[in-house]
Each structure stands twice: as structure tokens, then as C-alpha cells.
Amino acid sequence: RSKNSYSELLSSAKLDIEYGVAYLQDWVEETDENIEQVKIYRVAKWSRSQREKRLSRYKDILADIEAHGEILKLLLSICETLTEDDTIDDDNHAVRKVRYLETVWHQVWLRALEWECLLEQSGEREIDEGDDFEADYSFDSGEGILKR
């Protein structure tokens, strides 16, 4: 009987992992679509109010990303524990999917963090120097680099 309940427990854990993976895949795709590619020259064209609204939005997005990171960590630890058991087959490649999700999660987190840093820096420059942020930066589209 204990072997049967162990088998049931494993089946339940696999289903939970599959559900978690599917949920995180949907969430990370949606979040990725909601985060623009970072373009420094764009920020220079925004008003202070626009930058503050975007900063607030990206802070909220980062908090959501970090909360979902905890779910991802939990899934990773469950998968690692399950892979230590030689009797368990990973038919649906859950471990590989979770590790891939971790990579995508990091990419989304980094892009949101990049936005947060850029927007905070643009606000600090405006306050510290009293200058127009746009006047300090120009974008040379011919070379594709930021010049200051």
C-alpha cells in the first residue's frame, strides 16, 4: 500500500508541476509583451510626469516579477528533488521547461530593472542639475550609439 500511495503522491506532484509550468509560461509571455525594449533616446522625449508614471508602472511590474520568481524557485526545488529519485520519469520534460522558464524570467526581470534604473536616473539628473534631460543626450542613428 505504501508504494501505491508514493506513486499517487508522485503523480500529484507531476500534475502540480505541469500546472505551475503552464501558468508561469502564460504569465511570462504576457509580462514580456508588456515590457517595451529599452530605448534611452525615448526617455528624453517624455515629460517628467510621463517618466514618473512609467517608473511607477515598472516598479509594480518588478514587484510582480519578483513574486512570480518565488513560485519559479519553488518549482525548481520540487523538480530538483524529483530528479534525485531514479524511479521517476520526466515524460513531459518538466525540469527542462522550468529551467527554460527561469532563463526567460531573468530576461524579463532584467529588462524591467533596466527601465526602472533608466527612469530613476533620468529623474535624478533633472533634479540634480536642473537641466533639460533631452539636451544632455543625443542619439546618433547613423552609428547607433548614445552620445553625451
N, C-alpha and C positions, 0 to 999 in steps of 0.2 A: 504494500500500500504506500509506503513512503517514497518508493521510486515513481509511482504514478503521480503523487502529489508534487514531487520535484519536477516531473515532466510538465504538469499543469502550470506550475509556477514559471517555468521557463517559457512556455507558450504565451503566458500572460505578459511576461516581461518583453518578449519579442514584439507582441502586438502594441504594447505601450511605446516601445522604441519606434516602431513603424509610424504610429500616430504622431509622436513627437517630431520625427523627421519630416513628415508631410506638413505638419503645422509650421515648423521652422522654415521649410523651403518656401511655402507660400508667403510667410511673413518677410523673409529676407528679400524675396523678389519684389514685393510691394514697397518695402523700405528703400531698396536700391533704386527703384524707379522714382521715388520721391526726393532723392538727393541729387541735385544737379552736379555736373562736373565743375570743379573749382576753376574759376577764371578770374584772376586777380583784377584785370582791367575792368571787369563788370562792376566790381565793388566801388570803384572810383566814381562811377556814374550815378550811384544811388545816393539819396539824401540820407541825412543822419537818421531820420525816422525809419526809412526803409531798412537801413543797416541794423537798427535796434530790433525791428520786427523779425528780421531774418535771424539775428543772433538768438533771440528768444525761441524761435522755431527750432533752430539747430540744437539748442540746449535741451529742449523737450525730446527731440529725436535721439540725441545721445543718451538721455536717461532711459528711453525705451530700448535702445540698442543694448545698453548695459544690463537691463533687466532680462532681456532675452538671452544675453550671454550667460546668465546664471542657469537658465534652462539648458542651454547648449552644454555647459560644463557638467551638469547632472547627467545628460545623455551620454556624454563622453565617458564619464566614470562608470556608468552602467555597462556600456559597450566594452570597456576595458576589462571589467570584472567578468563579463560573459565570455570574452575571448580567451580568458585564462582557463576556462573549462573546455577540455579537449572533446567532450561529448557533444558540444553544441555546434551545429552547422549554421553558418551565416548565409542562408539561402538568398536573402534579398540584399546582401552586401550592406547591411545597416552600418557597420563600422566605417566602411569606406565613405558612405553617404554622410555620416556625421562628421568625419574628418574634413570632407569637402565643404560641408556647411560651415565648419569652423574657419576655413580659409576665406570663404565668401563673407562671413560675418566680420572678420578682421578688415577686409577691404572696405566694407560699408562703414564700419566704425571709424576707420582712418579717414575716409572722405568727409564724414560728418565732423570729425575732430579738426580736420584741416579748415573747413568752413568756420567753425567756431573760433579757431585761432586767428584766422584772417579777419573776421569781423571784429573780434576784440581788439586786435592790433590797429585796425582802421579807426576804431573809436578812440583808442588811446592816443594815436598820432594827432587826431583832430583836437583833443583836449590839451595834450602836452604842448603842441606847437602853435595851436590856434590857426594853423594854415588850412588851406583847402587841400584835402586828401588827393583830389584829382590832379592838382597842379604838381604834386610831388612825383607822380608816376605817369609814365607814358608807355604805350605798348607799340613796339616796332613790329608790325605784322610781316615785314619783309624778312626779318631774321627770326621772328617768333620768340623773342626773349623780352623779359621785363627790363626796362632801363630806369635808372633813377638818377 
